[in-house]
């Protein structure tokens, strides 16, 4: 790595969570931090509406990180952060969701700190909670689910995380990120733990205008997701709480029918 040293500004890094996708779900602190950036490195899933908060004239570079399509490796991103911190001053690393929920934020903070760059974090709303909520699915509910797991569907080695099997043995809600390509294998693990009839939701582009979803059970969701052509990015929610989504939709439909009858 070639580092260009410039001491007119303090080299520093701020990791900023952009939220789950809906541009209105980014925090005020995140917006203010973008406005104070000297340069922004952003992920591919960050929307144009959010990028519009970056002041005109502030350099902004896409560093990729979309599933299966990485324009830069993680090591290269780490090096860019340090190089640009010494060249520009304040580097804002803009990430989808929350920087510390499968966002490799800890790796970037550690690398920057080891190279003398001051670091801080602006948390973001994680899709692990926000996307189920957008579907009227509570990750916890009294008498139904007392806890929830958030698990990555794919490890660095490309395999299914062993934690999926551990989660499948529990009674908790299980939210799986980056697991769509392994949906069938993941559902096989839940089936092996007696969860064939457990409700499942798969949500693509959660919180965005083009959000799409499909629900079913562990035994049916793979075929239903295939029929509906659900694609990435998507999250998987497994648990009894998924029933709330259908309940709310049914109740709303009934209420609408009653209102129409009186009009």
GUTI-132911 format. One record per residue (C-alpha): residue number from 1; x, y, z. Coordinates in Angstrom, 1 decimal, always signed. Example, Ala and Ser with C-alpha at 12.3 -4.5 7.8 and 13.67 -1.06 7.14 Angstrom:
% residues 2
ATOM/k/c1/c2/c3
ATOM/1/+12.3/-4.5/+7.8
ATOM/2/+13.7/-1.1/+7.1
END
This chain:
% residues 263
ATOM/k/c1/c2/c3
ATOM/1/+0.0/+0.0/+0.0
ATOM/2/+1.3/+3.4/-0.9
ATOM/3/+0.3/+6.1/+1.6
ATOM/4/+0.3/+9.8/+0.7
ATOM/5/+0.8/+11.8/+3.9
ATOM/6/-0.8/+15.1/+4.3
ATOM/7/-1.1/+16.7/+7.8
ATOM/8/-3.4/+19.6/+7.0
ATOM/9/-6.3/+17.6/+8.3
ATOM/10/-6.5/+14.9/+11.0
ATOM/11/-6.8/+11.4/+9.4
ATOM/12/-10.0/+9.9/+10.7
ATOM/13/-12.6/+7.3/+9.7
ATOM/14/-16.3/+7.3/+10.5
ATOM/15/-18.3/+4.1/+9.7
ATOM/16/-21.9/+5.1/+8.9
ATOM/17/-24.9/+2.8/+8.7
ATOM/18/-27.2/+3.8/+5.9
ATOM/19/-30.1/+1.7/+7.2
ATOM/20/-32.1/-1.1/+5.5
ATOM/21/-32.7/+0.6/+2.1
ATOM/22/-35.6/+3.1/+2.5
ATOM/23/-33.9/+6.5/+2.2
ATOM/24/-36.1/+7.8/+5.0
ATOM/25/-34.7/+5.3/+7.4
ATOM/26/-31.2/+6.7/+7.5
ATOM/27/-30.6/+8.6/+10.7
ATOM/28/-30.1/+12.3/+11.1
ATOM/29/-26.6/+11.7/+12.6
ATOM/30/-25.7/+9.7/+9.5
ATOM/31/-26.8/+12.5/+7.2
ATOM/32/-24.9/+15.1/+9.2
ATOM/33/-21.8/+12.9/+9.1
ATOM/34/-22.1/+12.6/+5.3
ATOM/35/-22.2/+16.4/+5.0
ATOM/36/-19.0/+16.7/+7.1
ATOM/37/-17.1/+14.1/+5.0
ATOM/38/-14.0/+14.9/+3.0
ATOM/39/-14.4/+11.7/+1.0
ATOM/40/-17.1/+8.9/+1.0
ATOM/41/-16.5/+5.2/+0.2
ATOM/42/-19.9/+3.6/-0.2
ATOM/43/-21.4/+0.1/-0.8
ATOM/44/-23.3/-0.9/-3.8
ATOM/45/-26.6/-1.3/-2.0
ATOM/46/-26.8/+2.3/-0.9
ATOM/47/-29.5/+4.1/-2.8
ATOM/48/-29.1/+7.2/-5.0
ATOM/49/-31.4/+9.1/-2.7
ATOM/50/-29.0/+8.6/+0.2
ATOM/51/-26.0/+9.4/-1.9
ATOM/52/-27.6/+12.7/-2.7
ATOM/53/-26.9/+13.8/+0.9
ATOM/54/-23.2/+13.9/+0.0
ATOM/55/-22.3/+17.5/-0.8
ATOM/56/-21.5/+18.4/-4.4
ATOM/57/-17.8/+18.4/-4.8
ATOM/58/-17.1/+15.8/-2.1
ATOM/59/-15.4/+12.8/-3.7
ATOM/60/-17.4/+9.6/-3.5
ATOM/61/-16.2/+6.2/-4.6
ATOM/62/-18.3/+3.0/-4.9
ATOM/63/-16.4/+0.0/-3.4
ATOM/64/-19.0/-2.5/-4.4
ATOM/65/-19.8/-5.3/-2.0
ATOM/66/-23.0/-6.5/-3.6
ATOM/67/-23.6/-10.3/-3.3
ATOM/68/-21.4/-12.1/-5.7
ATOM/69/-20.0/-8.8/-7.2
ATOM/70/-17.1/-7.2/-5.4
ATOM/71/-15.4/-4.3/-7.2
ATOM/72/-12.8/-4.2/-4.4
ATOM/73/-11.6/-6.9/-2.0
ATOM/74/-11.9/-6.2/+1.7
ATOM/75/-8.1/-5.9/+2.0
ATOM/76/-8.2/-3.3/-0.8
ATOM/77/-11.0/-1.3/+0.9
ATOM/78/-9.0/-1.3/+4.2
ATOM/79/-6.0/+0.1/+2.4
ATOM/80/-8.1/+2.7/+0.6
ATOM/81/-9.5/+3.9/+3.9
ATOM/82/-6.1/+4.6/+5.3
ATOM/83/-4.6/+6.1/+2.2
ATOM/84/-7.6/+8.4/+1.7
ATOM/85/-7.6/+9.4/+5.4
ATOM/86/-4.0/+10.7/+5.1
ATOM/87/-4.7/+12.3/+1.7
ATOM/88/-8.1/+13.9/+2.4
ATOM/89/-8.8/+13.8/+6.1
ATOM/90/-12.2/+12.6/+7.1
ATOM/91/-13.2/+9.4/+5.4
ATOM/92/-16.8/+8.3/+5.7
ATOM/93/-17.4/+4.6/+5.0
ATOM/94/-21.0/+4.3/+4.2
ATOM/95/-22.5/+0.8/+4.6
ATOM/96/-26.0/-0.6/+4.2
ATOM/97/-27.8/-1.5/+7.4
ATOM/98/-25.6/-1.3/+10.5
ATOM/99/-21.8/-1.4/+10.1
ATOM/100/-21.4/-4.0/+12.8
ATOM/101/-24.1/-6.5/+11.6
ATOM/102/-22.3/-8.6/+9.0
ATOM/103/-20.8/-5.4/+7.6
ATOM/104/-17.1/-6.1/+8.4
ATOM/105/-17.0/-2.9/+10.3
ATOM/106/-14.8/-4.3/+13.0
ATOM/107/-12.2/-5.2/+10.4
ATOM/108/-12.1/-1.7/+8.9
ATOM/109/-11.9/-0.1/+12.4
ATOM/110/-9.1/-2.3/+13.5
ATOM/111/-7.1/-1.8/+10.3
ATOM/112/-7.5/+2.0/+10.4
ATOM/113/-6.6/+2.2/+14.1
ATOM/114/-3.5/+0.1/+13.6
ATOM/115/-2.4/+2.7/+11.0
ATOM/116/-2.9/+5.7/+13.2
ATOM/117/-6.4/+6.7/+11.9
ATOM/118/-8.9/+7.9/+14.5
ATOM/119/-12.2/+6.0/+14.2
ATOM/120/-15.8/+6.3/+15.2
ATOM/121/-19.1/+4.7/+14.3
ATOM/122/-22.6/+6.0/+13.5
ATOM/123/-25.0/+3.0/+14.0
ATOM/124/-27.6/+2.3/+11.4
ATOM/125/-31.0/+0.5/+11.4
ATOM/126/-30.3/-3.1/+10.6
ATOM/127/-32.3/-4.9/+8.0
ATOM/128/-32.5/-7.9/+10.4
ATOM/129/-35.1/-6.0/+12.4
ATOM/130/-36.4/-3.4/+9.9
ATOM/131/-37.3/-5.7/+7.1
ATOM/132/-39.5/-8.1/+9.2
ATOM/133/-41.1/-5.0/+10.7
ATOM/134/-41.9/-3.7/+7.2
ATOM/135/-43.8/-7.0/+6.7
ATOM/136/-45.7/-6.7/+10.0
ATOM/137/-43.5/-9.4/+11.5
ATOM/138/-42.2/-8.8/+15.0
ATOM/139/-39.0/-10.6/+15.7
ATOM/140/-40.2/-11.1/+19.3
ATOM/141/-43.7/-11.3/+20.7
ATOM/142/-44.9/-12.2/+24.2
ATOM/143/-46.0/-15.8/+24.3
ATOM/144/-44.7/-16.5/+20.8
ATOM/145/-41.0/-15.8/+20.6
ATOM/146/-38.8/-14.7/+23.5
ATOM/147/-35.7/-14.1/+21.5
ATOM/148/-34.3/-14.0/+18.0
ATOM/149/-31.1/-15.1/+16.2
ATOM/150/-29.5/-13.1/+13.4
ATOM/151/-27.3/-15.5/+11.3
ATOM/152/-25.4/-15.2/+8.1
ATOM/153/-26.4/-17.8/+5.6
ATOM/154/-22.9/-18.0/+4.1
ATOM/155/-19.5/-17.9/+5.8
ATOM/156/-16.3/-16.5/+4.4
ATOM/157/-15.5/-20.0/+3.1
ATOM/158/-18.8/-20.1/+1.2
ATOM/159/-20.4/-22.7/+3.4
ATOM/160/-23.5/-22.5/+5.5
ATOM/161/-22.8/-21.3/+9.0
ATOM/162/-22.9/-23.9/+11.8
ATOM/163/-25.0/-21.4/+13.7
ATOM/164/-27.9/-22.1/+11.4
ATOM/165/-28.2/-25.6/+12.8
ATOM/166/-27.9/-24.3/+16.3
ATOM/167/-30.7/-21.7/+15.7
ATOM/168/-32.9/-24.3/+14.1
ATOM/169/-32.9/-26.3/+17.4
ATOM/170/-34.2/-23.3/+19.3
ATOM/171/-37.7/-21.8/+19.7
ATOM/172/-36.4/-18.4/+18.7
ATOM/173/-37.2/-16.4/+15.6
ATOM/174/-34.4/-16.9/+13.1
ATOM/175/-33.4/-14.1/+10.7
ATOM/176/-30.9/-15.2/+8.1
ATOM/177/-29.0/-12.7/+6.0
ATOM/178/-27.2/-13.4/+2.7
ATOM/179/-28.7/-16.9/+2.6
ATOM/180/-31.1/-16.9/-0.4
ATOM/181/-28.7/-18.9/-2.6
ATOM/182/-28.7/-21.6/+0.0
ATOM/183/-32.4/-21.5/+0.9
ATOM/184/-33.0/-25.1/+0.1
ATOM/185/-30.0/-26.3/+2.1
ATOM/186/-31.0/-24.1/+5.0
ATOM/187/-34.6/-25.4/+5.0
ATOM/188/-33.3/-28.9/+5.0
ATOM/189/-31.5/-28.1/+8.3
ATOM/190/-34.8/-26.8/+9.8
ATOM/191/-36.7/-29.9/+8.5
ATOM/192/-34.1/-32.1/+10.2
ATOM/193/-35.0/-30.4/+13.5
ATOM/194/-38.7/-31.1/+13.1
ATOM/195/-39.6/-27.7/+11.8
ATOM/196/-41.4/-28.6/+8.6
ATOM/197/-44.5/-26.7/+9.4
ATOM/198/-42.8/-23.6/+10.9
ATOM/199/-43.8/-20.4/+9.0
ATOM/200/-41.2/-18.8/+6.8
ATOM/201/-41.0/-15.4/+5.0
ATOM/202/-38.5/-14.4/+2.3
ATOM/203/-38.3/-10.7/+1.6
ATOM/204/-36.5/-9.1/-1.4
ATOM/205/-35.5/-5.5/-1.4
ATOM/206/-37.0/-5.0/+2.1
ATOM/207/-38.3/-1.5/+2.9
ATOM/208/-37.9/-0.3/-0.7
ATOM/209/-40.7/+0.6/-3.1
ATOM/210/-40.0/-2.6/-5.1
ATOM/211/-40.1/-4.8/-2.0
ATOM/212/-41.4/-8.3/-2.9
ATOM/213/-42.1/-11.2/-0.5
ATOM/214/-43.3/-14.7/-0.3
ATOM/215/-44.5/-16.7/+2.7
ATOM/216/-44.9/-20.4/+3.4
ATOM/217/-43.5/-23.1/+5.7
ATOM/218/-40.2/-24.7/+5.9
ATOM/219/-41.5/-27.5/+3.7
ATOM/220/-43.0/-25.2/+1.0
ATOM/221/-41.0/-22.0/+0.9
ATOM/222/-38.3/-23.1/-1.5
ATOM/223/-40.8/-23.9/-4.3
ATOM/224/-42.8/-20.8/-3.5
ATOM/225/-39.7/-18.5/-3.7
ATOM/226/-38.8/-20.1/-6.9
ATOM/227/-42.3/-19.6/-8.4
ATOM/228/-42.3/-16.0/-7.4
ATOM/229/-38.7/-15.5/-8.7
ATOM/230/-37.5/-13.9/-5.5
ATOM/231/-34.0/-12.7/-5.9
ATOM/232/-31.2/-11.1/-3.9
ATOM/233/-30.8/-9.1/-1.8
ATOM/234/-33.3/-10.9/+0.4
ATOM/235/-33.6/-12.0/+4.0
ATOM/236/-35.2/-15.1/+5.4
ATOM/237/-37.4/-15.1/+8.5
ATOM/238/-38.2/-18.4/+10.2
ATOM/239/-40.6/-18.6/+13.2
ATOM/240/-44.1/-18.5/+14.4
ATOM/241/-44.0/-14.7/+14.4
ATOM/242/-44.3/-14.9/+10.6
ATOM/243/-48.0/-15.7/+11.1
ATOM/244/-48.6/-12.1/+12.2
ATOM/245/-48.0/-10.8/+8.7
ATOM/246/-50.9/-12.9/+7.2
ATOM/247/-53.1/-12.1/+10.2
ATOM/248/-52.6/-8.3/+9.8
ATOM/249/-53.3/-8.5/+6.1
ATOM/250/-56.4/-10.6/+6.6
ATOM/251/-57.7/-8.3/+9.4
ATOM/252/-57.0/-5.2/+7.2
ATOM/253/-58.9/-6.8/+4.3
ATOM/254/-61.9/-7.6/+6.5
ATOM/255/-62.0/-4.1/+8.0
ATOM/256/-61.8/-2.6/+4.5
ATOM/257/-64.7/-4.7/+3.4
ATOM/258/-66.8/-3.5/+6.4
ATOM/259/-65.9/+0.1/+5.6
ATOM/260/-66.9/-0.3/+2.0
ATOM/261/-70.2/-1.9/+3.1
ATOM/262/-71.1/+1.3/+4.9
ATOM/263/-70.2/+3.7/+2.0
END
